[in-house]
Amino acid sequence: MESDDWTRDLAITRATEEKLALSNLHWEIIHFARQFYAEYQYTPIQRLIVKHMQNQQPAFSSMDLQNLFPGGPKQICWISGLPKPKRCV
């Protein structure tokens, strides 16, 4: 799937399949991942996502990201309509 084919409804469908109810924090991460990919043409690694979120909420940690997306960056990318991170198996 091309990133341009992604829709909010597709994200909701994929999240539901993953048993995730998307909160505002989920959407912030999804939009960040999509913007990052559009600018750099690669998917953001976990550390970059956490750093971005810490700009919004200084206490945000990698554990918070894990709680939001138990499947990690691979799950974030799938829901966001982005290619799997290169370092993921």
Secondary structure as GFF3:
##gff-version 3
##sequence-region A 1 89
A	DSSP	three_ten_helix	3	5	.	.	.	ID=ss1
A	DSSP	alpha_helix	8	17	.	.	.	ID=ss2
A	DSSP	alpha_helix	24	40	.	.	.	ID=ss3
A	DSSP	alpha_helix	46	56	.	.	.	ID=ss4
A	DSSP	alpha_helix	62	68	.	.	.	ID=ss5
A	DSSP	alpha_helix	72	80	.	.	.	ID=ss6
###
